[in-house]
Amino acid sequence: MNHDVVVSQAALAAIAPAAPFREGSGWALRATVAGKRLYLSGHPSARDALNELARLKARSLEAGKAAGHGPRQTTLAQALLDYALERRPFLKGADQEARRINR
């Protein structure tokens, strides 16, 4: 798996606690990045697994924070409730809609 990402030795040293291991015919890795547990598998070498982890870590640091708990942890009900709290006060009939929802 080649993503054309060059990872420095310092970046790899910062991820040192995540040690790649053999799994089947490839290499796998378990790590925690930004409080999320990751499992990466199917890499042809240990170095490729560490490069993929470094790439994911860099992307997570660059990206902005998702609304709520992010797309994989926010339920539809919570997303709709957040939307209602954010938008309803500015719409006509907001009081009536709130009473209807809260019945």
CORGI-V457781 format. One line per field, one symbol per residue. phi: phi as a letter, one per 40 degrees, with the letter a starting at -180 (. if undefined). psi: psi as a letter, one per 30 degrees, with the letter a starting at -180 (. if undefined). Layout:
phi: ???
psi: ???
This chain:
phi: .bbfbcbcccccccbdccccbcagcbbbababbfgbcbbbagccaccccccccccccccccccccccgbgccbcccccccccccccbddcbcgcccccccccc
psi: jkghkkkleeeeefgefjkllkjbgaklkklkkhgkkkjklgkfleeeeeeeeeeeeeeeeellklkbglfffkleeeeeeeeeeeeefglkgeeeeeeeeg.
